[in-house]
Amino acid sequence: MFLDLDNYWPPQEPIRPGPERRPTLSKRSEKLLLGVVGANLLLVLAAPIAGVTFVDVVLALLK
């Protein structure tokens, strides 16, 4: 048999989300992040040039 007990338990209070905290970087982490971004930007410009130079060297050796 089924016994329906409406409102048997007291209702739970709704879960309220806390204030959103934005993560912050320390000074050391900021410097590291800027260094990584700077190195990536430098490699974006230098890698194609180095790649073409390498191909030119290989073609020159094959001639």
Buried (B, 14 or more C-beta within 10 A) or exposed (E): EEEEEEEEEEEEEEEEEEEEEEEEEEEEEEEEEEEEEEEEEEEEEEEEEEEEEEEEEEEEEEE
